[in-house]
């Protein structure tokens, strides 16, 4: 199922100096830029509280937003990048890319591993996830939050690759089909009691006695 498009307001701003951007943040706004193909980026500002609340309610790797700038016509944008403060994790800056909903875009989509493998429930093994997202090309209007993959049938020694994914109609896979997504590993074998801490093996005892002789 494609992502729902979220509507969000923004206001234009001047291309400010660093000190002006700091004042903007202190006033409760996030500086952002809307990039459009063949045009210079448009500086805008977002209400910090409202934007953070929107992210909590509409989390997704590839979020489509109808950005309403200064109350005008909505601009279809893809949330491309969010910069956070390294300590506080406060949002410092946001990048949007304006796109046509019919345009083909390249995006990374998360793999949603569903179910508990039989190798875990019956074999005591561990599902070793090796790749958590794949790159695809699709129309901007068809971007999904994740690609489901049922792993409940995996037994010890089984694995799944990118080729095992079922893609929505109109999707082109860009990640190689041979890339491993997950392996079903056997349970770890416990150490033999004879090699436990504080106890030497029979071979070690024999070697010690031979050396003393």
mmCIF file of the C-alpha atoms, coordinates in Angstrom:
data_MODEL
# 
_entry.id   MODEL 
# 
loop_
_atom_site.group_PDB 
_atom_site.id 
_atom_site.type_symbol 
_atom_site.label_atom_id 
_atom_site.label_alt_id 
_atom_site.label_comp_id 
_atom_site.label_asym_id 
_atom_site.label_entity_id 
_atom_site.label_seq_id 
_atom_site.pdbx_PDB_ins_code 
_atom_site.Cartn_x 
_atom_site.Cartn_y 
_atom_site.Cartn_z 
_atom_site.occupancy 
_atom_site.B_iso_or_equiv 
_atom_site.pdbx_formal_charge 
_atom_site.auth_seq_id 
_atom_site.auth_comp_id 
_atom_site.auth_asym_id 
_atom_site.auth_atom_id 
_atom_site.pdbx_PDB_model_num 
ATOM 1   C CA . UNK A 1 1   ? 0.000  0.000   0.000   1.00 0.00 ? 1   UNK A CA 1 
ATOM 2   C CA . UNK A 1 2   ? 1.402  3.389   -0.993  1.00 0.00 ? 2   UNK A CA 1 
ATOM 3   C CA . UNK A 1 3   ? 2.167  5.993   1.635   1.00 0.00 ? 3   UNK A CA 1 
ATOM 4   C CA . UNK A 1 4   ? -0.568 8.464   2.514   1.00 0.00 ? 4   UNK A CA 1 
ATOM 5   C CA . UNK A 1 5   ? 0.405  12.003  1.519   1.00 0.00 ? 5   UNK A CA 1 
ATOM 6   C CA . UNK A 1 6   ? 0.505  14.377  4.495   1.00 0.00 ? 6   UNK A CA 1 
ATOM 7   C CA . UNK A 1 7   ? -0.312 18.081  4.226   1.00 0.00 ? 7   UNK A CA 1 
ATOM 8   C CA . UNK A 1 8   ? 1.892  20.511  6.145   1.00 0.00 ? 8   UNK A CA 1 
ATOM 9   C CA . UNK A 1 9   ? 2.213  24.334  6.156   1.00 0.00 ? 9   UNK A CA 1 
ATOM 10  C CA . UNK A 1 10  ? 5.443  26.273  5.648   1.00 0.00 ? 10  UNK A CA 1 
ATOM 11  C CA . UNK A 1 11  ? 6.486  29.893  5.347   1.00 0.00 ? 11  UNK A CA 1 
ATOM 12  C CA . UNK A 1 12  ? 9.087  31.392  3.048   1.00 0.00 ? 12  UNK A CA 1 
ATOM 13  C CA . UNK A 1 13  ? 12.137 32.941  4.665   1.00 0.00 ? 13  UNK A CA 1 
ATOM 14  C CA . UNK A 1 14  ? 15.113 34.957  3.491   1.00 0.00 ? 14  UNK A CA 1 
ATOM 15  C CA . UNK A 1 15  ? 18.461 33.260  2.922   1.00 0.00 ? 15  UNK A CA 1 
ATOM 16  C CA . UNK A 1 16  ? 19.672 34.266  6.370   1.00 0.00 ? 16  UNK A CA 1 
ATOM 17  C CA . UNK A 1 17  ? 23.030 34.487  8.046   1.00 0.00 ? 17  UNK A CA 1 
ATOM 18  C CA . UNK A 1 18  ? 24.021 31.864  10.586  1.00 0.00 ? 18  UNK A CA 1 
ATOM 19  C CA . UNK A 1 19  ? 22.987 34.145  13.461  1.00 0.00 ? 19  UNK A CA 1 
ATOM 20  C CA . UNK A 1 20  ? 19.552 34.650  11.866  1.00 0.00 ? 20  UNK A CA 1 
ATOM 21  C CA . UNK A 1 21  ? 19.086 30.887  11.591  1.00 0.00 ? 21  UNK A CA 1 
ATOM 22  C CA . UNK A 1 22  ? 19.892 30.562  15.299  1.00 0.00 ? 22  UNK A CA 1 
ATOM 23  C CA . UNK A 1 23  ? 17.246 33.194  16.102  1.00 0.00 ? 23  UNK A CA 1 
ATOM 24  C CA . UNK A 1 24  ? 14.804 31.291  13.900  1.00 0.00 ? 24  UNK A CA 1 
ATOM 25  C CA . UNK A 1 25  ? 15.346 28.112  15.922  1.00 0.00 ? 25  UNK A CA 1 
ATOM 26  C CA . UNK A 1 26  ? 15.029 30.034  19.185  1.00 0.00 ? 26  UNK A CA 1 
ATOM 27  C CA . UNK A 1 27  ? 11.629 31.254  17.985  1.00 0.00 ? 27  UNK A CA 1 
ATOM 28  C CA . UNK A 1 28  ? 10.450 27.656  17.539  1.00 0.00 ? 28  UNK A CA 1 
ATOM 29  C CA . UNK A 1 29  ? 11.020 27.201  13.808  1.00 0.00 ? 29  UNK A CA 1 
ATOM 30  C CA . UNK A 1 30  ? 13.066 24.750  11.765  1.00 0.00 ? 30  UNK A CA 1 
ATOM 31  C CA . UNK A 1 31  ? 14.933 26.091  8.718   1.00 0.00 ? 31  UNK A CA 1 
ATOM 32  C CA . UNK A 1 32  ? 14.330 24.035  5.590   1.00 0.00 ? 32  UNK A CA 1 
ATOM 33  C CA . UNK A 1 33  ? 14.923 24.155  1.841   1.00 0.00 ? 33  UNK A CA 1 
ATOM 34  C CA . UNK A 1 34  ? 12.673 22.917  -0.955  1.00 0.00 ? 34  UNK A CA 1 
ATOM 35  C CA . UNK A 1 35  ? 14.758 21.749  -3.931  1.00 0.00 ? 35  UNK A CA 1 
ATOM 36  C CA . UNK A 1 36  ? 13.181 21.606  -7.380  1.00 0.00 ? 36  UNK A CA 1 
ATOM 37  C CA . UNK A 1 37  ? 14.792 20.275  -10.548 1.00 0.00 ? 37  UNK A CA 1 
ATOM 38  C CA . UNK A 1 38  ? 16.382 23.049  -12.577 1.00 0.00 ? 38  UNK A CA 1 
ATOM 39  C CA . UNK A 1 39  ? 15.641 25.737  -9.985  1.00 0.00 ? 39  UNK A CA 1 
ATOM 40  C CA . UNK A 1 40  ? 17.397 27.217  -6.981  1.00 0.00 ? 40  UNK A CA 1 
ATOM 41  C CA . UNK A 1 41  ? 16.281 25.896  -3.626  1.00 0.00 ? 41  UNK A CA 1 
ATOM 42  C CA . UNK A 1 42  ? 13.493 27.770  -1.834  1.00 0.00 ? 42  UNK A CA 1 
ATOM 43  C CA . UNK A 1 43  ? 14.285 28.573  1.833   1.00 0.00 ? 43  UNK A CA 1 
ATOM 44  C CA . UNK A 1 44  ? 11.282 27.962  4.097   1.00 0.00 ? 44  UNK A CA 1 
ATOM 45  C CA . UNK A 1 45  ? 10.617 27.594  7.814   1.00 0.00 ? 45  UNK A CA 1 
ATOM 46  C CA . UNK A 1 46  ? 8.524  24.990  9.646   1.00 0.00 ? 46  UNK A CA 1 
ATOM 47  C CA . UNK A 1 47  ? 6.844  25.107  13.022  1.00 0.00 ? 47  UNK A CA 1 
ATOM 48  C CA . UNK A 1 48  ? 9.128  22.893  15.107  1.00 0.00 ? 48  UNK A CA 1 
ATOM 49  C CA . UNK A 1 49  ? 6.485  21.458  17.455  1.00 0.00 ? 49  UNK A CA 1 
ATOM 50  C CA . UNK A 1 50  ? 3.982  20.727  14.693  1.00 0.00 ? 50  UNK A CA 1 
ATOM 51  C CA . UNK A 1 51  ? 6.613  19.140  12.460  1.00 0.00 ? 51  UNK A CA 1 
ATOM 52  C CA . UNK A 1 52  ? 7.856  16.842  15.213  1.00 0.00 ? 52  UNK A CA 1 
ATOM 53  C CA . UNK A 1 53  ? 4.273  15.795  16.003  1.00 0.00 ? 53  UNK A CA 1 
ATOM 54  C CA . UNK A 1 54  ? 3.685  15.038  12.314  1.00 0.00 ? 54  UNK A CA 1 
ATOM 55  C CA . UNK A 1 55  ? 6.781  12.822  12.214  1.00 0.00 ? 55  UNK A CA 1 
ATOM 56  C CA . UNK A 1 56  ? 5.558  10.853  15.230  1.00 0.00 ? 56  UNK A CA 1 
ATOM 57  C CA . UNK A 1 57  ? 2.149  10.288  13.652  1.00 0.00 ? 57  UNK A CA 1 
ATOM 58  C CA . UNK A 1 58  ? 3.353  9.574   10.119  1.00 0.00 ? 58  UNK A CA 1 
ATOM 59  C CA . UNK A 1 59  ? 6.704  7.870   10.535  1.00 0.00 ? 59  UNK A CA 1 
ATOM 60  C CA . UNK A 1 60  ? 8.178  6.500   7.349   1.00 0.00 ? 60  UNK A CA 1 
ATOM 61  C CA . UNK A 1 61  ? 11.471 6.220   5.511   1.00 0.00 ? 61  UNK A CA 1 
ATOM 62  C CA . UNK A 1 62  ? 10.120 7.978   2.399   1.00 0.00 ? 62  UNK A CA 1 
ATOM 63  C CA . UNK A 1 63  ? 7.455  10.466  3.397   1.00 0.00 ? 63  UNK A CA 1 
ATOM 64  C CA . UNK A 1 64  ? 5.466  12.308  0.748   1.00 0.00 ? 64  UNK A CA 1 
ATOM 65  C CA . UNK A 1 65  ? 4.203  15.716  1.872   1.00 0.00 ? 65  UNK A CA 1 
ATOM 66  C CA . UNK A 1 66  ? 1.899  18.300  0.322   1.00 0.00 ? 66  UNK A CA 1 
ATOM 67  C CA . UNK A 1 67  ? 3.840  21.354  1.458   1.00 0.00 ? 67  UNK A CA 1 
ATOM 68  C CA . UNK A 1 68  ? 1.586  24.406  1.543   1.00 0.00 ? 68  UNK A CA 1 
ATOM 69  C CA . UNK A 1 69  ? 3.917  27.412  1.355   1.00 0.00 ? 69  UNK A CA 1 
ATOM 70  C CA . UNK A 1 70  ? 2.455  30.755  2.491   1.00 0.00 ? 70  UNK A CA 1 
ATOM 71  C CA . UNK A 1 71  ? -1.052 29.382  2.092   1.00 0.00 ? 71  UNK A CA 1 
ATOM 72  C CA . UNK A 1 72  ? -0.624 28.847  -1.647  1.00 0.00 ? 72  UNK A CA 1 
ATOM 73  C CA . UNK A 1 73  ? -0.943 25.786  -3.851  1.00 0.00 ? 73  UNK A CA 1 
ATOM 74  C CA . UNK A 1 74  ? 0.433  22.594  -2.334  1.00 0.00 ? 74  UNK A CA 1 
ATOM 75  C CA . UNK A 1 75  ? 3.833  21.476  -3.587  1.00 0.00 ? 75  UNK A CA 1 
ATOM 76  C CA . UNK A 1 76  ? 4.382  17.697  -3.745  1.00 0.00 ? 76  UNK A CA 1 
ATOM 77  C CA . UNK A 1 77  ? 7.663  17.070  -1.959  1.00 0.00 ? 77  UNK A CA 1 
ATOM 78  C CA . UNK A 1 78  ? 9.638  14.094  -0.734  1.00 0.00 ? 78  UNK A CA 1 
ATOM 79  C CA . UNK A 1 79  ? 11.175 14.367  2.724   1.00 0.00 ? 79  UNK A CA 1 
ATOM 80  C CA . UNK A 1 80  ? 14.773 13.740  1.750   1.00 0.00 ? 80  UNK A CA 1 
ATOM 81  C CA . UNK A 1 81  ? 16.945 14.575  4.734   1.00 0.00 ? 81  UNK A CA 1 
ATOM 82  C CA . UNK A 1 82  ? 16.668 15.614  8.378   1.00 0.00 ? 82  UNK A CA 1 
ATOM 83  C CA . UNK A 1 83  ? 19.707 16.919  10.248  1.00 0.00 ? 83  UNK A CA 1 
ATOM 84  C CA . UNK A 1 84  ? 19.742 16.432  14.035  1.00 0.00 ? 84  UNK A CA 1 
ATOM 85  C CA . UNK A 1 85  ? 21.896 17.946  16.757  1.00 0.00 ? 85  UNK A CA 1 
ATOM 86  C CA . UNK A 1 86  ? 24.425 15.242  17.755  1.00 0.00 ? 86  UNK A CA 1 
ATOM 87  C CA . UNK A 1 87  ? 23.720 15.619  21.484  1.00 0.00 ? 87  UNK A CA 1 
ATOM 88  C CA . UNK A 1 88  ? 20.135 16.811  21.940  1.00 0.00 ? 88  UNK A CA 1 
ATOM 89  C CA . UNK A 1 89  ? 18.801 15.195  18.730  1.00 0.00 ? 89  UNK A CA 1 
ATOM 90  C CA . UNK A 1 90  ? 16.838 18.386  18.099  1.00 0.00 ? 90  UNK A CA 1 
ATOM 91  C CA . UNK A 1 91  ? 16.003 18.861  14.424  1.00 0.00 ? 91  UNK A CA 1 
ATOM 92  C CA . UNK A 1 92  ? 18.359 21.452  12.935  1.00 0.00 ? 92  UNK A CA 1 
ATOM 93  C CA . UNK A 1 93  ? 17.476 21.443  9.237   1.00 0.00 ? 93  UNK A CA 1 
ATOM 94  C CA . UNK A 1 94  ? 15.222 19.689  6.735   1.00 0.00 ? 94  UNK A CA 1 
ATOM 95  C CA . UNK A 1 95  ? 15.610 19.105  2.988   1.00 0.00 ? 95  UNK A CA 1 
ATOM 96  C CA . UNK A 1 96  ? 12.623 18.545  0.687   1.00 0.00 ? 96  UNK A CA 1 
ATOM 97  C CA . UNK A 1 97  ? 12.726 17.548  -2.988  1.00 0.00 ? 97  UNK A CA 1 
ATOM 98  C CA . UNK A 1 98  ? 9.778  18.684  -5.103  1.00 0.00 ? 98  UNK A CA 1 
ATOM 99  C CA . UNK A 1 99  ? 8.672  15.999  -7.532  1.00 0.00 ? 99  UNK A CA 1 
ATOM 100 C CA . UNK A 1 100 ? 5.891  15.072  -9.892  1.00 0.00 ? 100 UNK A CA 1 
ATOM 101 C CA . UNK A 1 101 ? 3.782  12.212  -8.543  1.00 0.00 ? 101 UNK A CA 1 
ATOM 102 C CA . UNK A 1 102 ? 4.180  10.444  -11.914 1.00 0.00 ? 102 UNK A CA 1 
ATOM 103 C CA . UNK A 1 103 ? 7.937  10.806  -11.915 1.00 0.00 ? 103 UNK A CA 1 
ATOM 104 C CA . UNK A 1 104 ? 10.111 7.748   -11.329 1.00 0.00 ? 104 UNK A CA 1 
ATOM 105 C CA . UNK A 1 105 ? 12.244 8.084   -8.209  1.00 0.00 ? 105 UNK A CA 1 
ATOM 106 C CA . UNK A 1 106 ? 14.930 5.912   -6.622  1.00 0.00 ? 106 UNK A CA 1 
ATOM 107 C CA . UNK A 1 107 ? 14.361 5.243   -2.936  1.00 0.00 ? 107 UNK A CA 1 
ATOM 108 C CA . UNK A 1 108 ? 15.464 2.833   -0.217  1.00 0.00 ? 108 UNK A CA 1 
ATOM 109 C CA . UNK A 1 109 ? 12.614 0.842   1.321   1.00 0.00 ? 109 UNK A CA 1 
ATOM 110 C CA . UNK A 1 110 ? 12.777 -1.076  4.605   1.00 0.00 ? 110 UNK A CA 1 
ATOM 111 C CA . UNK A 1 111 ? 12.198 -4.853  4.576   1.00 0.00 ? 111 UNK A CA 1 
ATOM 112 C CA . UNK A 1 112 ? 9.546  -5.859  7.138   1.00 0.00 ? 112 UNK A CA 1 
ATOM 113 C CA . UNK A 1 113 ? 10.417 -9.364  8.363   1.00 0.00 ? 113 UNK A CA 1 
ATOM 114 C CA . UNK A 1 114 ? 7.128  -10.935 9.417   1.00 0.00 ? 114 UNK A CA 1 
ATOM 115 C CA . UNK A 1 115 ? 6.479  -14.056 11.485  1.00 0.00 ? 115 UNK A CA 1 
ATOM 116 C CA . UNK A 1 116 ? 8.673  -16.197 13.730  1.00 0.00 ? 116 UNK A CA 1 
ATOM 117 C CA . UNK A 1 117 ? 10.767 -18.787 11.839  1.00 0.00 ? 117 UNK A CA 1 
ATOM 118 C CA . UNK A 1 118 ? 10.154 -22.477 12.546  1.00 0.00 ? 118 UNK A CA 1 
ATOM 119 C CA . UNK A 1 119 ? 13.911 -22.696 13.049  1.00 0.00 ? 119 UNK A CA 1 
ATOM 120 C CA . UNK A 1 120 ? 13.468 -20.486 16.109  1.00 0.00 ? 120 UNK A CA 1 
ATOM 121 C CA . UNK A 1 121 ? 10.304 -21.996 17.590  1.00 0.00 ? 121 UNK A CA 1 
ATOM 122 C CA . UNK A 1 122 ? 11.232 -25.637 16.957  1.00 0.00 ? 122 UNK A CA 1 
ATOM 123 C CA . UNK A 1 123 ? 14.973 -25.637 16.342  1.00 0.00 ? 123 UNK A CA 1 
ATOM 124 C CA . UNK A 1 124 ? 16.134 -23.099 18.925  1.00 0.00 ? 124 UNK A CA 1 
ATOM 125 C CA . UNK A 1 125 ? 18.086 -21.219 16.264  1.00 0.00 ? 125 UNK A CA 1 
ATOM 126 C CA . UNK A 1 126 ? 18.553 -17.507 15.565  1.00 0.00 ? 126 UNK A CA 1 
ATOM 127 C CA . UNK A 1 127 ? 17.400 -15.410 12.617  1.00 0.00 ? 127 UNK A CA 1 
ATOM 128 C CA . UNK A 1 128 ? 20.457 -13.462 11.454  1.00 0.00 ? 128 UNK A CA 1 
ATOM 129 C CA . UNK A 1 129 ? 19.213 -10.376 9.570   1.00 0.00 ? 129 UNK A CA 1 
ATOM 130 C CA . UNK A 1 130 ? 21.894 -9.138  7.186   1.00 0.00 ? 130 UNK A CA 1 
ATOM 131 C CA . UNK A 1 131 ? 20.127 -6.547  5.007   1.00 0.00 ? 131 UNK A CA 1 
ATOM 132 C CA . UNK A 1 132 ? 17.323 -4.327  6.291   1.00 0.00 ? 132 UNK A CA 1 
ATOM 133 C CA . UNK A 1 133 ? 16.512 -2.238  3.215   1.00 0.00 ? 133 UNK A CA 1 
ATOM 134 C CA . UNK A 1 134 ? 16.650 -2.430  -0.563  1.00 0.00 ? 134 UNK A CA 1 
ATOM 135 C CA . UNK A 1 135 ? 16.793 0.167   -3.328  1.00 0.00 ? 135 UNK A CA 1 
ATOM 136 C CA . UNK A 1 136 ? 13.929 0.355   -5.804  1.00 0.00 ? 136 UNK A CA 1 
ATOM 137 C CA . UNK A 1 137 ? 12.648 2.633   -8.533  1.00 0.00 ? 137 UNK A CA 1 
ATOM 138 C CA . UNK A 1 138 ? 8.966  3.516   -8.683  1.00 0.00 ? 138 UNK A CA 1 
ATOM 139 C CA . UNK A 1 139 ? 6.555  6.379   -9.213  1.00 0.00 ? 139 UNK A CA 1 
ATOM 140 C CA . UNK A 1 140 ? 6.583  8.932   -6.411  1.00 0.00 ? 140 UNK A CA 1 
ATOM 141 C CA . UNK A 1 141 ? 2.884  8.303   -5.839  1.00 0.00 ? 141 UNK A CA 1 
ATOM 142 C CA . UNK A 1 142 ? 3.537  4.583   -5.273  1.00 0.00 ? 142 UNK A CA 1 
ATOM 143 C CA . UNK A 1 143 ? 6.231  4.765   -2.572  1.00 0.00 ? 143 UNK A CA 1 
ATOM 144 C CA . UNK A 1 144 ? 5.506  2.388   0.318   1.00 0.00 ? 144 UNK A CA 1 
ATOM 145 C CA . UNK A 1 145 ? 6.731  2.418   3.929   1.00 0.00 ? 145 UNK A CA 1 
ATOM 146 C CA . UNK A 1 146 ? 8.070  -1.133  3.788   1.00 0.00 ? 146 UNK A CA 1 
ATOM 147 C CA . UNK A 1 147 ? 8.179  -4.389  1.837   1.00 0.00 ? 147 UNK A CA 1 
ATOM 148 C CA . UNK A 1 148 ? 6.767  -7.373  3.790   1.00 0.00 ? 148 UNK A CA 1 
ATOM 149 C CA . UNK A 1 149 ? 8.643  -10.690 3.833   1.00 0.00 ? 149 UNK A CA 1 
ATOM 150 C CA . UNK A 1 150 ? 7.223  -13.765 5.585   1.00 0.00 ? 150 UNK A CA 1 
ATOM 151 C CA . UNK A 1 151 ? 10.049 -15.672 7.291   1.00 0.00 ? 151 UNK A CA 1 
ATOM 152 C CA . UNK A 1 152 ? 7.898  -18.045 9.365   1.00 0.00 ? 152 UNK A CA 1 
ATOM 153 C CA . UNK A 1 153 ? 8.776  -21.015 7.133   1.00 0.00 ? 153 UNK A CA 1 
ATOM 154 C CA . UNK A 1 154 ? 12.552 -20.660 7.523   1.00 0.00 ? 154 UNK A CA 1 
ATOM 155 C CA . UNK A 1 155 ? 14.248 -23.694 9.116   1.00 0.00 ? 155 UNK A CA 1 
ATOM 156 C CA . UNK A 1 156 ? 17.833 -24.197 10.258  1.00 0.00 ? 156 UNK A CA 1 
ATOM 157 C CA . UNK A 1 157 ? 20.206 -23.597 7.343   1.00 0.00 ? 157 UNK A CA 1 
ATOM 158 C CA . UNK A 1 158 ? 17.639 -21.752 5.206   1.00 0.00 ? 158 UNK A CA 1 
ATOM 159 C CA . UNK A 1 159 ? 18.139 -18.221 3.925   1.00 0.00 ? 159 UNK A CA 1 
ATOM 160 C CA . UNK A 1 160 ? 16.241 -15.561 1.999   1.00 0.00 ? 160 UNK A CA 1 
ATOM 161 C CA . UNK A 1 161 ? 17.609 -13.165 -0.596  1.00 0.00 ? 161 UNK A CA 1 
ATOM 162 C CA . UNK A 1 162 ? 16.357 -10.024 -2.304  1.00 0.00 ? 162 UNK A CA 1 
ATOM 163 C CA . UNK A 1 163 ? 14.902 -12.283 -5.019  1.00 0.00 ? 163 UNK A CA 1 
ATOM 164 C CA . UNK A 1 164 ? 12.366 -13.582 -2.457  1.00 0.00 ? 164 UNK A CA 1 
ATOM 165 C CA . UNK A 1 165 ? 10.703 -10.170 -2.102  1.00 0.00 ? 165 UNK A CA 1 
ATOM 166 C CA . UNK A 1 166 ? 7.316  -9.535  -3.689  1.00 0.00 ? 166 UNK A CA 1 
ATOM 167 C CA . UNK A 1 167 ? 7.320  -6.070  -5.229  1.00 0.00 ? 167 UNK A CA 1 
ATOM 168 C CA . UNK A 1 168 ? 4.268  -3.890  -5.867  1.00 0.00 ? 168 UNK A CA 1 
ATOM 169 C CA . UNK A 1 169 ? 3.227  -3.355  -9.468  1.00 0.00 ? 169 UNK A CA 1 
ATOM 170 C CA . UNK A 1 170 ? 5.396  -0.839  -11.276 1.00 0.00 ? 170 UNK A CA 1 
ATOM 171 C CA . UNK A 1 171 ? 8.436  -1.367  -9.043  1.00 0.00 ? 171 UNK A CA 1 
ATOM 172 C CA . UNK A 1 172 ? 11.911 -2.043  -10.422 1.00 0.00 ? 172 UNK A CA 1 
ATOM 173 C CA . UNK A 1 173 ? 14.442 -3.650  -8.100  1.00 0.00 ? 173 UNK A CA 1 
ATOM 174 C CA . UNK A 1 174 ? 17.843 -1.937  -8.102  1.00 0.00 ? 174 UNK A CA 1 
ATOM 175 C CA . UNK A 1 175 ? 19.531 -4.003  -5.385  1.00 0.00 ? 175 UNK A CA 1 
ATOM 176 C CA . UNK A 1 176 ? 21.024 -7.251  -6.732  1.00 0.00 ? 176 UNK A CA 1 
ATOM 177 C CA . UNK A 1 177 ? 18.672 -10.210 -6.310  1.00 0.00 ? 177 UNK A CA 1 
ATOM 178 C CA . UNK A 1 178 ? 21.525 -12.332 -4.928  1.00 0.00 ? 178 UNK A CA 1 
ATOM 179 C CA . UNK A 1 179 ? 22.008 -10.085 -1.870  1.00 0.00 ? 179 UNK A CA 1 
ATOM 180 C CA . UNK A 1 180 ? 21.233 -12.037 1.303   1.00 0.00 ? 180 UNK A CA 1 
ATOM 181 C CA . UNK A 1 181 ? 18.484 -10.647 3.531   1.00 0.00 ? 181 UNK A CA 1 
ATOM 182 C CA . UNK A 1 182 ? 18.594 -13.155 6.399   1.00 0.00 ? 182 UNK A CA 1 
ATOM 183 C CA . UNK A 1 183 ? 20.002 -16.553 7.398   1.00 0.00 ? 183 UNK A CA 1 
ATOM 184 C CA . UNK A 1 184 ? 18.481 -19.075 9.825   1.00 0.00 ? 184 UNK A CA 1 
ATOM 185 C CA . UNK A 1 185 ? 21.363 -20.065 12.092  1.00 0.00 ? 185 UNK A CA 1 
ATOM 186 C CA . UNK A 1 186 ? 21.613 -23.254 14.175  1.00 0.00 ? 186 UNK A CA 1 
ATOM 187 C CA . UNK A 1 187 ? 21.722 -22.900 17.959  1.00 0.00 ? 187 UNK A CA 1 
ATOM 188 C CA . UNK A 1 188 ? 25.153 -22.536 19.489  1.00 0.00 ? 188 UNK A CA 1 
ATOM 189 C CA . UNK A 1 189 ? 26.641 -25.765 20.831  1.00 0.00 ? 189 UNK A CA 1 
ATOM 190 C CA . UNK A 1 190 ? 27.418 -25.582 24.556  1.00 0.00 ? 190 UNK A CA 1 
ATOM 191 C CA . UNK A 1 191 ? 31.021 -26.166 25.611  1.00 0.00 ? 191 UNK A CA 1 
ATOM 192 C CA . UNK A 1 192 ? 31.831 -29.764 26.643  1.00 0.00 ? 192 UNK A CA 1 
ATOM 193 C CA . UNK A 1 193 ? 31.805 -30.308 30.404  1.00 0.00 ? 193 UNK A CA 1 
ATOM 194 C CA . UNK A 1 194 ? 35.327 -31.745 30.195  1.00 0.00 ? 194 UNK A CA 1 
ATOM 195 C CA . UNK A 1 195 ? 36.673 -28.390 29.001  1.00 0.00 ? 195 UNK A CA 1 
ATOM 196 C CA . UNK A 1 196 ? 34.888 -26.308 31.619  1.00 0.00 ? 196 UNK A CA 1 
ATOM 197 C CA . UNK A 1 197 ? 36.764 -23.782 33.690  1.00 0.00 ? 197 UNK A CA 1 
ATOM 198 C CA . UNK A 1 198 ? 38.925 -25.358 36.387  1.00 0.00 ? 198 UNK A CA 1 
ATOM 199 C CA . UNK A 1 199 ? 39.042 -28.825 34.817  1.00 0.00 ? 199 UNK A CA 1 
ATOM 200 C CA . UNK A 1 200 ? 41.665 -30.115 32.364  1.00 0.00 ? 200 UNK A CA 1 
ATOM 201 C CA . UNK A 1 201 ? 40.839 -32.695 29.720  1.00 0.00 ? 201 UNK A CA 1 
ATOM 202 C CA . UNK A 1 202 ? 42.167 -36.231 29.772  1.00 0.00 ? 202 UNK A CA 1 
ATOM 203 C CA . UNK A 1 203 ? 44.577 -35.380 26.973  1.00 0.00 ? 203 UNK A CA 1 
ATOM 204 C CA . UNK A 1 204 ? 45.918 -32.427 28.942  1.00 0.00 ? 204 UNK A CA 1 
ATOM 205 C CA . UNK A 1 205 ? 46.392 -34.607 32.054  1.00 0.00 ? 205 UNK A CA 1 
ATOM 206 C CA . UNK A 1 206 ? 48.272 -37.235 30.045  1.00 0.00 ? 206 UNK A CA 1 
ATOM 207 C CA . UNK A 1 207 ? 50.525 -34.629 28.440  1.00 0.00 ? 207 UNK A CA 1 
ATOM 208 C CA . UNK A 1 208 ? 51.289 -33.127 31.861  1.00 0.00 ? 208 UNK A CA 1 
ATOM 209 C CA . UNK A 1 209 ? 52.189 -36.524 33.363  1.00 0.00 ? 209 UNK A CA 1 
ATOM 210 C CA . UNK A 1 210 ? 54.419 -37.354 30.369  1.00 0.00 ? 210 UNK A CA 1 
ATOM 211 C CA . UNK A 1 211 ? 56.268 -34.058 30.743  1.00 0.00 ? 211 UNK A CA 1 
ATOM 212 C CA . UNK A 1 212 ? 56.881 -34.667 34.444  1.00 0.00 ? 212 UNK A CA 1 
ATOM 213 C CA . UNK A 1 213 ? 58.204 -38.220 33.820  1.00 0.00 ? 213 UNK A CA 1 
# 
